[in-house]
Amino acid sequence: MIELNTVYGPVQSWRFGRSLGIDAIKPPKKCTYSCIYCQLGRTARYLKSPRDLKEPVTPEEVEADLRSYMRKLNEADIDFVTVSGCGEPTLNPMLKGIIEAVRKVLPTRRVVVLTNSSLMRLKDVREALSEADITVAKLDAGDEKAYRIVNRPAPGMPEVRELASTIKEARRDFRCLMLQVMLLETTWGFSNVKPPHLSSLLDMVLDINPDVVQLEVPYRPPAEPYVKVPPREDVLRAHQALVEHLGRGRVWTYGLHDRRGRPVRWLAEASEQMVLELLARRPCTAQDVAQALSIPPSEAELILKSLLEKGEVASVKLGGLMYYVVR
């Protein structure tokens, strides 16, 4: 296993622009879910509680990595710092300290935490999330059948109605709650963006009443080959249904809302290690790598070719694009 930094990016995020990543878990993937669309692949071993995480990433480790990383990066070129990583970040019992460590090094940057919401019923988890400027909570289903199909939760995880109730209750403690919804269909006929599953999902989202709803589609290689991007008209129908209740500014939809494109000015040359740290957290095309590291596409392609020849990355084709992943 390649030794990886806890810091990676900044990646070009359609939601948050230039997003510097903090990995609160580190490879291999550890999660309470095994979502069929996850870009990190299937969950080999479920964890059900922060007590189950052995040797967690520490605030001291994050602070040291971040101070070192910022020697090659302009702070002004970071729009947000996003805590997520190789699994569910709320599994880390030191999450609150990790957020505080980020604030020590980058006090002017806003901190986002991405969570699948499964552990939000725990008091310590809610307290940690309340430290973030923005909590992005996942909700991909409004009924139990769809929840089991899409998210494949570990045994003992809350049912979807309890999950939604917990998110709604916890909202009062958060500075800003955004709800992340993955819209998808499968080759065998399931869809959460068509009846009967869509109406219950939209009702649940509206009942929670988050500050922002983010509608995503699985445009990167998913854990399961049967997962497909749904038809654009179905996504736009769901978008419009939410806009009618929440207003256009509170509904961010992939393909309509896009904060990517602003360059990052690096103070150091791109390296294979920097590319590996990026690919370990998300599959990327050569163009993605070029944008993240502010290098010509030709240079990104040379680095990726070298990593392929060494067997450290693999390539996967999806939707006419070639993505690269760490083996």
C-alpha positions in Angstrom: 0.0 0.0 0.0 1.3 3.4 -1.0 1.8 5.8 1.9 -0.7 8.6 1.4 -1.0 12.1 2.8 -4.2 13.0 4.6 -4.5 16.1 2.3 -5.2 16.0 -1.4 -6.3 18.3 -4.2 -7.6 20.9 -4.6 -10.1 19.0 -6.8 -12.4 20.9 -9.2 -15.8 20.4 -7.5 -19.0 21.4 -9.4 -20.5 22.2 -6.0 -17.6 24.0 -4.1 -15.1 25.1 -6.7 -11.5 24.5 -5.7 -11.9 22.1 -2.9 -8.9 21.0 -0.8 -9.6 17.5 0.5 -8.9 16.1 4.0 -9.1 12.3 4.3 -10.4 11.5 7.8 -10.3 7.8 7.1 -7.5 6.9 4.7 -7.4 3.8 2.5 -8.5 1.1 2.4 -12.2 2.1 2.3 -14.1 1.9 5.6 -17.8 2.7 5.6 -21.2 2.0 7.1 -22.7 1.7 3.6 -21.7 0.0 0.3 -23.5 2.3 -2.1 -24.0 0.8 -5.6 -22.7 4.1 -7.1 -19.7 4.7 -4.9 -16.6 5.8 -6.9 -14.4 4.1 -4.3 -15.9 0.6 -5.1 -17.6 -1.8 -2.8 -17.1 -1.8 0.9 -15.1 -4.9 1.7 -15.7 -4.7 5.5 -18.4 -2.7 7.1 -17.8 -0.6 10.2 -20.8 0.2 12.4 -19.5 2.7 14.9 -16.5 5.0 15.6 -15.4 2.4 18.2 -14.7 0.0 15.3 -12.1 2.2 13.6 -8.6 1.1 14.5 -5.8 3.6 14.4 -7.8 6.6 13.3 -6.3 9.7 11.5 -5.5 12.2 14.3 -5.8 16.0 14.4 -2.1 16.2 14.9 -1.5 14.2 11.7 -3.9 16.4 9.7 -2.3 19.6 11.1 1.2 18.5 10.2 0.2 17.2 6.7 -1.7 20.4 6.0 1.1 22.7 7.1 3.5 20.8 4.9 1.1 20.7 2.0 0.4 24.5 2.1 4.1 25.1 1.4 3.3 24.3 -2.3 -0.1 25.9 -2.6 -1.6 29.4 -2.4 -4.3 29.7 0.3 -6.1 32.1 -2.0 -6.6 29.3 -4.5 -8.7 27.2 -2.1 -12.4 27.9 -2.0 -13.4 25.3 0.5 -11.7 22.6 2.7 -13.8 19.4 2.4 -13.5 16.6 5.0 -14.4 13.3 3.5 -12.0 10.6 2.2 -11.9 6.9 1.8 -15.2 6.0 3.6 -17.5 7.7 6.1 -15.7 10.5 8.0 -18.0 10.4 11.0 -16.5 6.9 11.8 -13.4 8.9 13.0 -14.0 9.6 16.7 -11.5 12.6 16.4 -13.5 14.4 13.6 -14.2 17.4 15.8 -10.4 17.8 16.5 -9.7 17.4 12.8 -12.0 20.3 11.9 -10.3 22.4 14.6 -6.9 21.4 13.2 -7.9 22.6 9.7 -9.1 26.0 11.2 -5.7 26.4 13.0 -3.9 26.2 9.6 -6.5 27.8 7.4 -8.6 30.0 9.6 -10.1 32.0 6.7 -11.3 28.9 4.7 -14.8 27.4 5.1 -14.9 23.8 6.2 -17.3 21.3 4.6 -18.0 17.7 5.9 -19.5 15.1 3.6 -21.4 12.4 5.5 -23.7 9.6 4.6 -25.8 10.5 7.7 -25.9 7.0 9.1 -24.2 7.9 12.4 -25.8 11.3 12.9 -28.0 9.8 15.7 -24.8 9.7 17.9 -24.4 12.8 20.1 -20.6 13.0 19.5 -21.1 12.8 15.8 -23.6 15.7 15.8 -21.3 17.8 18.0 -18.5 17.2 15.6 -20.6 18.1 12.5 -21.8 21.3 14.3 -18.2 22.6 14.1 -18.3 22.6 10.3 -19.4 25.6 8.3 -21.4 23.3 6.0 -22.6 19.7 6.6 -23.5 17.9 3.4 -25.7 14.9 4.4 -26.6 12.1 2.0 -30.2 11.0 1.3 -30.7 8.9 -1.8 -34.0 7.2 -1.0 -37.4 8.0 0.5 -38.5 4.4 1.1 -36.9 1.4 2.6 -36.8 -0.8 -0.5 -34.9 1.9 -2.5 -32.6 2.6 0.5 -31.6 -1.1 0.7 -31.0 -1.2 -3.1 -29.0 2.0 -3.4 -27.1 2.4 -0.1 -26.8 -1.3 1.1 -26.4 -0.2 4.8 -24.5 -2.4 7.3 -26.7 -4.5 9.6 -27.9 -2.4 12.5 -27.9 0.9 10.6 -31.1 3.0 11.1 -34.0 2.6 8.7 -34.5 5.4 6.2 -37.4 7.1 8.0 -35.3 7.2 11.2 -32.4 8.5 9.2 -34.5 11.3 7.7 -35.9 12.2 11.1 -32.4 12.4 12.6 -31.2 14.7 9.8 -34.2 16.9 10.3 -33.7 17.1 14.1 -29.9 17.7 13.8 -30.4 20.5 11.3 -31.1 22.9 14.2 -27.5 22.3 15.4 -25.8 22.9 12.1 -24.6 26.2 10.7 -25.7 25.1 7.2 -27.2 21.8 6.1 -27.0 20.7 2.5 -28.7 17.5 1.4 -26.9 15.4 -1.3 -29.1 13.2 -3.4 -27.8 10.7 -6.0 -30.2 10.2 -8.8 -29.6 7.0 -10.8 -31.1 4.0 -12.6 -29.9 0.5 -13.2 -29.7 -1.8 -16.2 -32.3 -4.1 -14.5 -35.0 -1.5 -14.3 -34.6 0.2 -10.9 -34.7 4.1 -10.8 -35.0 6.5 -7.9 -35.8 9.3 -10.3 -39.1 7.7 -11.5 -42.3 6.5 -9.8 -42.8 4.8 -7.4 -39.6 5.8 -5.6 -39.2 9.5 -6.7 -42.3 10.9 -4.9 -41.4 9.5 -1.5 -37.8 10.8 -2.0 -38.9 14.3 -2.8 -41.4 14.3 0.0 -38.7 13.3 2.5 -36.3 16.0 1.2 -38.9 18.7 1.5 -39.8 17.6 5.0 -36.2 17.9 6.1 -36.1 21.4 4.4 -32.3 21.8 4.1 -30.6 25.0 3.2 -29.6 23.5 -0.2 -30.4 20.3 -2.1 -27.7 19.0 -4.4 -28.9 16.6 -7.1 -26.1 14.4 -8.4 -25.7 11.7 -11.1 -23.1 8.9 -11.1 -20.8 10.3 -13.8 -17.7 8.7 -12.4 -17.1 4.9 -12.5 -19.5 3.3 -9.9 -19.0 0.3 -7.6 -21.5 -1.7 -9.7 -21.4 -2.0 -13.5 -25.2 -2.0 -13.7 -25.5 1.6 -12.4 -26.4 4.2 -15.1 -26.8 7.9 -15.3 -30.6 8.6 -15.6 -32.1 10.4 -18.6 -31.6 14.2 -18.5 -35.3 14.9 -18.7 -35.9 12.8 -15.5 -33.2 14.7 -13.6 -34.6 18.1 -14.8 -38.1 17.0 -13.7 -36.9 16.3 -10.2 -35.0 19.6 -10.2 -38.1 21.6 -11.2 -40.2 19.8 -8.6 -37.8 21.0 -5.9 -37.4 24.5 -7.3 -41.2 25.0 -7.1 -41.0 24.5 -3.3 -37.5 25.7 -2.4 -36.6 28.3 -5.0 -33.9 28.1 -7.6 -31.1 29.2 -5.3 -31.6 26.3 -3.0 -31.4 23.6 -5.6 -28.0 22.8 -7.1 -28.2 20.2 -9.9 -25.3 18.6 -11.7 -25.0 20.2 -15.2 -26.9 23.4 -14.2 -24.8 24.5 -11.1 -21.1 24.4 -11.8 -18.3 26.2 -9.8 -15.4 24.5 -11.6 -12.9 26.2 -13.8 -10.9 28.6 -11.6 -7.2 27.7 -11.8 -5.0 26.7 -8.9 -1.5 28.3 -8.8 0.9 25.7 -7.4 4.2 26.6 -5.9 5.7 23.2 -6.7 5.9 21.0 -9.7 3.3 18.2 -10.2 4.6 14.8 -9.1 3.4 11.2 -9.4 2.8 11.2 -5.6 0.4 14.2 -6.0 -1.5 12.3 -8.7 -1.7 9.1 -6.7 -3.1 11.0 -3.7 -5.8 12.5 -5.9 -6.7 9.2 -7.6 -6.9 7.3 -4.3 -9.9 9.4 -3.3 -11.7 9.8 -6.7 -11.4 8.4 -10.2 -10.2 11.1 -12.6 -9.7 11.7 -16.3 -6.4 13.1 -17.6 -8.2 16.4 -18.0 -9.3 16.3 -14.3 -5.7 15.7 -13.2 -4.5 18.5 -15.5 -7.1 20.9 -14.0 -6.4 19.9 -10.4 -2.7 20.4 -10.7 -2.7 23.3 -13.2 -0.6 21.4 -15.7 -1.0 20.9 -19.5 -3.1 17.8 -20.4 0.0 16.4 -22.2 1.9 16.4 -18.9 -0.9 14.8 -17.0 -1.1 12.1 -19.7 2.7 11.4 -19.3 2.4 11.0 -15.5 -0.6 8.7 -15.9 1.2 6.6 -18.5 4.2 6.2 -16.2 1.9 5.1 -13.3 0.0 2.7 -15.6 3.4 1.1 -16.7 4.4 0.7 -13.0 1.0 -1.0 -12.3 0.1 1.6 -9.6 -3.1 2.8 -11.4 -5.6 1.2 -13.7 -7.9 2.7 -16.4 -11.6 2.4 -16.7 -13.7 3.6 -19.6 -17.1 5.2 -18.9 -19.4 7.3 -21.0 -16.7 7.7 -23.7 -14.1 9.0 -21.1 -11.1 7.2 -19.7 -10.9 7.4 -15.9 -7.8 6.4 -13.8 -8.0 4.7 -10.4 -5.5 3.5 -7.9 -5.1 -0.3 -8.0 
